[in-house]
Each structure stands twice: as structure tokens, then as C-alpha cells.
Amino acid sequence: MQSIPLMPQLRSWWKQRWCRVRSAVGVWFGLALALAVLVNACGSSQAQTLKPLRVGITSWAGFDIALYAQATDLFKQRGLDVEFVRFDNQQDSSRTVMRGGLDAAFVSFWDVMQVEPGKNKPVVLLTTNISAGADGIVASPNLHAVKDLRGKKVGAKLGTVNHLILLEALKAHQIQPSEVQILNYSNDVAAQKLKAGAIDAAVLWEPLLGATAQSMQGNVIHTTKQVDSLVIDVLMSSDQTVATKSVELKQFMLAWFDVMHAVETQPTVVFDAVGKKLGQSGTTFANDYAGLKKGDIALNQRMFAPAGRLDVAKDDIIQLLKADPRHGRRIRKDVVIAPTLVNEAMSGWQS
């Protein structure tokens, strides 16, 4: 069959129509491509603006509560990419901070006062919690009070917070450290030795404190709830890092206060989220956290006030360390209690 040639007018009409379609497709393709580039650029820009911060942490409810900020992206909302680095003890994490391997670490104030000497000064930036019943002394069934410890064997790791707990208990009852024989045992070993009858008492923290007393029908003769305890936990850094990462550290404090607000307003949600990250129930974590005064704004205002609790605690810790040199450590008298960043964070924080 012979094809019929298109009329010149019809060929012209189809040509114009095709050009319009092709032009429209090109416009829409260009818009889609531009939109994709824009979205990717925004995502890339957001990732680039997250400031990295490496923070040392040990297993302790007063520190682990910060995991809520990771679970809910509170750190990211504050512009941070926070990496928690796990340590078995706080001496190692504080030492790593002073050597520049970490930007900051959760440690006890007691450990800051004993961190090994170096060219940098240790700086206390934030109070995370104070023990108020989470730590204490459990004794054999025949001992009923701290005064009964005279001449007895007590398990406590020298130079650690357990040593501090014992010293402040002895001081509160006018007992000289030399009147008590301290066996240099870790938390778990001290509990085992006590149950075996090898020692008369042990300094422990919860949940081992209560569990040990119950298993052997012993007596909890002292807890940190009975004193304005020096078992103060803090966020520490070095003066060199504070000078170079003050913005990131301040943002970290703002995120910390976000967590404290969540603990105040929705504790079950927080404890469940943290418990999940730790592989335990929210109820278990809540029980561990119950023996602490949380490091909220009100507590930090007290701690960092001029001539406030941290200044007094620093002097008290120095005196306790001098009173019982069995720890064998050098006392750091150059610890800097730095209120500037935390005061800025507290005044700038909004719920």
C-alpha cells in the first residue's frame, strides 16, 4: 500500500507539538534534578555541622542516664555527634582526658582530685549527680553501727570512691582511719569476702549493697543518704580542651539539661529508653537511679555558686586524702572548678 505523504501544514503542527512536549519534559526533569541536589545538599550540610565530641563513660546510673540523649537524638538537636567511649574504671578515663585522647569524661570528683600529673589542668564543668543512698557499708550480722568498725577488717579499694565513702563515714562518727584495717578489695571481691566471713564489712554500691546484706542477713550500717556526701560525680575535661572546644562542651551541657528535664517530666519513658540500651528493664534502671540526686539546674547552681559546694568539697577531699595516705596517690590541688560554661548553659537553657 502506498503511503500518503503528510500535508506540509500537518507536518509543521506535529513538529511544534513535539518541541513543546520535549521542552516541558526537560523543564520537569531539570526541576526534579535540582530538587534532588537540594535535598542531598541539605542532608550533607546538616551532617557536616554536627560537631564531634568524644566522652568517656563508666557503668553507673548517674552517667548512663545520658544515653537517653542518644536514643532520642537530643545530642544531634544540639548540633553534636557524641561518641561515648566505655571504660572499666574512672582512673583510666580521666587519665585519657588529660592525655588528649578524650574531650571529656564522666568521673567522680574524688578521681579528678587524684588524676595523674601532666602539663594540663583538670577542669570540672558540670555536676551529673550526687550519691544519696546508692553507696554504703554493709557489715556482718553482729555489727550494727559505724562505731562498731573500730579494729575491724573492711573491704574497700584504696584510692577509689569506695575508699572515700568509708572515710567520710568514719569522719562522721569521729573514728580515725588508722583505727580500721582496710583490705584493698574491689567491689565484687569485697562482697564475696564478706559473705565468706573473711572480713567484717564491705563498702559497696547498689544493687550489690542491698543484695549482699539480704543474702547474708547483714546490716547496712551506713549509706551516703546519711551525709551531704562527697561522692559527687562530674563531667571533667582539661584546660587545653576547654580552650578549643568550649562551644561543643556547652552544647553538651544543654543536652544534659534536656535529659534532666525529661527525667523530671517523663521518668518512665527515660528509664525505659536507657534500660533498653543497657539490655535491662526500665524498672531495674529506675531502682539504680533512685539513690542519686540528679544533676539538674538547681543542683548545679548550688554546686557552682561562688564558694559553693564544689569548692568546699574540694577542700574536704584534700583533707580526707591527707588523713589516710594508704591510697598512695598524689593529690591534685590545681583542679579548676569552672563555672562559666555551665552558668551560660543554665541561663540559656529552655524547655
Summary of the structure (lengths in Angstrom):
residues: 351
radius of gyration: 29.5
end to end distance: 82.4
largest distance: 122.2
contacts: 1146
relative contact order: 0.16
helix: 54%
strand: 18%
